Each structure stands twice: as structure tokens, then as C-alpha cells.
Amino acid sequence: VTQLLSFVRPKPAMIAPVLLDDLLHWCSSMLKAQAEKHGIELITRQLDRGVTVMADNEMLQQLLMNLSLNAIQAMSIAESGRRKILLITTGYSDHRHGTSKRGLLTVRDSGPGIPSEIQHRIFDPFFTTRKDGTGLGLSIVQRIIEGHRADFSMESSPAGTTFKIFLPLDTALPEGERSV
């Protein structure tokens, strides 16, 4: 119901500086029990410290939750004996948008991957491959990305799936003070 309501009546983004380091702590506390329940190793890693982006913190949390829960669900049905890892990282992107760097959120899993024949549909509202799925999680992720003037990339193979989200930096801080 919550997903349906947030899809039908999205709230406007409350854009403010968000320290990506804080999102890693939040991910650990919110996802650890769910990951462990499915035998998945949750790893959070700062590639760069002190990366501050202009975003809505709650929406970034929802984005991370949706991507992570999809990854956990995909890995929970993966073959046994395979190491199951959910890796969430933050930092600066090496991906250039004009002349400026961007903040980077990455969600990578070691699941079975997204079949190439359905990759073009995964952001369609109500598209799901699960019996109990709503098909709204990735549609909401896409809406959040668009609402933040962010970009994303996705790579998927039988070795896993990686989503990278490129967010605008907080330009109020001088370049030299963005990294601790």
C-alpha cells in the first residue's frame, strides 16, 4: 500500500545537502537482518569520505531500500553454494557530466542477474516477475532519480547486477572541502 501511494501521489523532493556517509550507516541498520536471514553478506563501503550531494534524504533511503530489497530477493532464489553479497558503496563518480564530478551511490549484488529480454521493462509500473511483487519498486527508483536530476546506469549478467546513481554535488562547499 505504501509503495502504491508513493507511486500515485509522490511527494515533492525536499532538496538539501545530504552526506552520503550517513546513508551507509542507515543501510547497515535497516538491511542487515534481512540480508542475514537469506544468507547474504551485506557490505557497505565509503570510496570517498565526506561526499555531500543535493538530494532528499528520505527519497535516497527509499531508493536504496528498493534496490537492495530487489537484490536480496533475487539472491534468495539463487543457487545454493554461491557466495551471496550485497555491496553498497558511496563516493565520487569517475563518470563525467560536463566538467563536474557527481556523487555516486552503487548497489551491486551477486545474484543471477536480470535476463536481457526483460531489462527494458524493469522500470515499467506494475511489471514484476515475482508472484508477490507489486512491480512498483523500480518505477519509484526511476522517479526519484529523475526528480533529483540524477543519472543512473545498470549492468547485469549471470554474475550479478550493478546500479550506479550519479547525484549532483552540494556546490555550496568549495572543491577542496568536499572530501575529508
Secondary structure, 3 states (H helix, E strand, C coil): CHHHHHHHCCCCCCCEEEEHHHHHHHHHHHHHHHHHHCCCEEEEEECCCCCEEEECHHHHHHHHHHHHHHHHHHHHCCCCCCCCEEEEEEEECCCCECCECCEEEEEEECCCCCCCCCHHHCCCCCCCCCCCCCCCHHHHHHHHHHHCCCEEEEEEECCEEEEEEEECECCCCCHHHCCC
